[in-house]
Amino acid sequence: MAVTRAADGALAGARVLITGASSGIGAATATAMAARGARLVLTGRDREALEAVAARTGGRVLLADLRTDVDDLAERAGQIDVLVGNAGEGWCGPLAEMPAGAVERLVAVNLTAPIRLTRALLPGMTARGRGHLVYVASIAGAVGVREEAVYSATKAGLLAFAESLRYEVSGVHVTVVLPGVVDTPFFERRGRPYGRSRPAPLPAERVARAIVGAVERGRAETFVPGWLRLPARLAGAAPGPFRVLARRFGRP
Ligand SMILES: NC(=O)c1ccc[n+]([C@@H]2O[C@H](COP(=O)([O-])OP(=O)(O)OC[C@H]3O[C@@H](n4cnc5c(N)ncnc54)[C@H](OP(=O)(O)O)[C@@H]3O)[C@@H](O)[C@H]2O)c1
């Protein structure tokens, strides 16, 4: 697929590292950012899928397992202007049935890895007085979801990390992305398909557009779709009534 470059903007010429670039939201974000003239570093474990994304975006592939290879990945990536911390895994079911190792895996990929990548890349951004940190969290991190306690906790942790870091950095933007349900292999991979008819899953390209818009406009947060801001705000402002509504309408 040919890539058309936008004339200008925050992403033109920027070096962007996208984790989880082999699939879903990460792959769609790679396509959208390449169209803006970004120079991409694409990472994940699936070489074939990453090379397919690289072929259409001109990106450089770096294989890495985020459970173990974060420091090495940061070193190999070199100078990075924009980090899109997108890679993530889910698990759905009663907590007591969660298999051994799954808790550690979710925490490692969804929370520890973006924190450690940030720790490795931030000094370079600060020294250059320029940078953007984007974290793909989830609405689950803002409101909590039945039978996704560990997943929701990792995303809530990511949101708190980003919110706190924002006070600490200067010259570096921080964006959190809170998608709802997105049509990607995520559900299949977590072992339980998305079983509801509403809300209907959004295409990954919609999240990718929101990420690009947030980077170009320096947005602190973006909900996809935008109406998800309402339950997030309600849960914060009126947690009691929110829980009543969530119990009534939030069943899978
Ligand atoms: N889909 C949704 O409804 C939804 C909603 C809200 C938030 N999100 C979040 O959006 C992000 C992207 O998810 P998606 O929907 O695009 O799912 P996806 O299609 O399953 O993509 C997940 C990506 O994470 C990477 N990944 C997983 N484990 C990894 C590991 N150990 N090391 C390196 N990379 C790893 C995968 O790469 P490899 O397979 O190449 O390793 C893949 O590229 C996740 O953080 C997810 O929590 C998704």
The ligand as an SDF file (V2000), in Angstrom:
LIG
                    3D

 48 52  0  0  0  0  0  0  0  0999 V2000
   -9.0780   -4.5960   21.4180 N   0  0  0  0  0  0  0  0  0  0  0  0
   -9.7080   -3.9280   22.3740 C   0  0  0  0  0  0  0  0  0  0  0  0
  -10.9500   -3.9940   22.5210 O   0  0  0  0  0  0  0  0  0  0  0  0
   -8.9360   -3.0280   23.3030 C   0  0  0  0  0  0  0  0  0  0  0  0
   -9.6610   -2.1590   24.1230 C   0  0  0  0  0  0  0  0  0  0  0  0
   -8.9810   -1.3080   24.9910 C   0  0  0  0  0  0  0  0  0  0  0  0
   -7.6040   -1.3260   25.0360 C   0  0  0  0  0  0  0  0  0  0  0  0
   -6.9110   -2.1890   24.2340 N   0  0  0  0  0  0  0  0  0  0  0  0
   -5.4540   -2.1940   24.3320 C   0  0  0  0  0  0  0  0  0  0  0  0
   -4.9070   -1.8860   23.0700 O   0  0  0  0  0  0  0  0  0  0  0  0
   -3.5970   -2.4200   22.9810 C   0  0  0  0  0  0  0  0  0  0  0  0
   -3.4300   -3.1460   21.6450 C   0  0  0  0  0  0  0  0  0  0  0  0
   -4.3120   -4.2510   21.6300 O   0  0  0  0  0  0  0  0  0  0  0  0
   -5.0180   -4.7830   20.3000 P   0  0  0  0  0  0  0  0  0  0  0  0
   -6.4660   -4.7040   20.5220 O   0  0  0  0  0  0  0  0  0  0  0  0
   -4.4240   -4.1630   19.1070 O   0  0  0  0  0  0  0  0  0  0  0  0
   -4.6400   -6.3390   20.4440 O   0  0  0  0  0  0  0  0  0  0  0  0
   -3.7750   -7.3300   19.5190 P   0  0  0  0  0  0  0  0  0  0  0  0
   -4.2170   -7.2110   18.1080 O   0  0  0  0  0  0  0  0  0  0  0  0
   -3.8640   -8.6320   20.2060 O   0  0  0  0  0  0  0  0  0  0  0  0
   -2.2940   -6.7470   19.6330 O   0  0  0  0  0  0  0  0  0  0  0  0
   -1.5350   -6.8980   20.7960 C   0  0  0  0  0  0  0  0  0  0  0  0
   -0.0940   -6.5380   20.4810 C   0  0  0  0  0  0  0  0  0  0  0  0
    0.6880   -6.6690   21.6800 O   0  0  0  0  0  0  0  0  0  0  0  0
    1.8810   -7.3600   21.3630 C   0  0  0  0  0  0  0  0  0  0  0  0
    2.3460   -8.1580   22.5030 N   0  0  0  0  0  0  0  0  0  0  0  0
    1.6210   -8.9580   23.3130 C   0  0  0  0  0  0  0  0  0  0  0  0
    2.4380   -9.5920   24.1850 N   0  0  0  0  0  0  0  0  0  0  0  0
    3.7000   -9.1790   23.9050 C   0  0  0  0  0  0  0  0  0  0  0  0
    4.9880   -9.4860   24.4480 C   0  0  0  0  0  0  0  0  0  0  0  0
    5.1360  -10.3540   25.4640 N   0  0  0  0  0  0  0  0  0  0  0  0
    6.0610   -8.8950   23.9100 N   0  0  0  0  0  0  0  0  0  0  0  0
    5.9380   -8.0410   22.8770 C   0  0  0  0  0  0  0  0  0  0  0  0
    4.7550   -7.7010   22.3140 N   0  0  0  0  0  0  0  0  0  0  0  0
    3.6540   -8.2750   22.8200 C   0  0  0  0  0  0  0  0  0  0  0  0
    1.5170   -8.2910   20.2100 C   0  0  0  0  0  0  0  0  0  0  0  0
    2.6850   -8.5130   19.4430 O   0  0  0  0  0  0  0  0  0  0  0  0
    3.3040   -9.9820   19.0900 P   0  0  0  0  0  0  0  0  0  0  0  0
    2.1750  -10.9340   18.9720 O   0  0  0  0  0  0  0  0  0  0  0  0
    4.0630   -9.7240   17.8130 O   0  0  0  0  0  0  0  0  0  0  0  0
    4.2160  -10.2590   20.2280 O   0  0  0  0  0  0  0  0  0  0  0  0
    0.4990   -7.4450   19.4350 C   0  0  0  0  0  0  0  0  0  0  0  0
    1.1460   -6.6760   18.4500 O   0  0  0  0  0  0  0  0  0  0  0  0
   -3.4190   -3.3390   24.2000 C   0  0  0  0  0  0  0  0  0  0  0  0
   -2.6670   -2.6800   25.1780 O   0  0  0  0  0  0  0  0  0  0  0  0
   -4.8440   -3.5370   24.6930 C   0  0  0  0  0  0  0  0  0  0  0  0
   -4.8900   -3.7740   26.0790 O   0  0  0  0  0  0  0  0  0  0  0  0
   -7.5420   -3.0400   23.3630 C   0  0  0  0  0  0  0  0  0  0  0  0
  1  2  1  0
  2  3  2  0
  2  4  1  0
  4  5  1  0
  4 48  2  0
  5  6  2  0
  6  7  1  0
  7  8  2  0
  8  9  1  0
  8 48  1  0
  9 10  1  0
  9 46  1  0
 10 11  1  0
 11 12  1  0
 11 44  1  0
 12 13  1  0
 13 14  1  0
 14 15  2  0
 14 16  1  0
 14 17  1  0
 17 18  1  0
 18 19  2  0
 18 20  1  0
 18 21  1  0
 21 22  1  0
 22 23  1  0
 23 24  1  0
 23 42  1  0
 24 25  1  0
 25 26  1  0
 25 36  1  0
 26 27  1  0
 26 35  1  0
 27 28  2  0
 28 29  1  0
 29 30  1  0
 29 35  2  0
 30 31  1  0
 30 32  2  0
 32 33  1  0
 33 34  2  0
 34 35  1  0
 36 37  1  0
 36 42  1  0
 37 38  1  0
 38 39  2  0
 38 40  1  0
 38 41  1  0
 42 43  1  0
 44 45  1  0
 44 46  1  0
 46 47  1  0
M  CHG  2   8   1  16  -1
M  END
$$$$
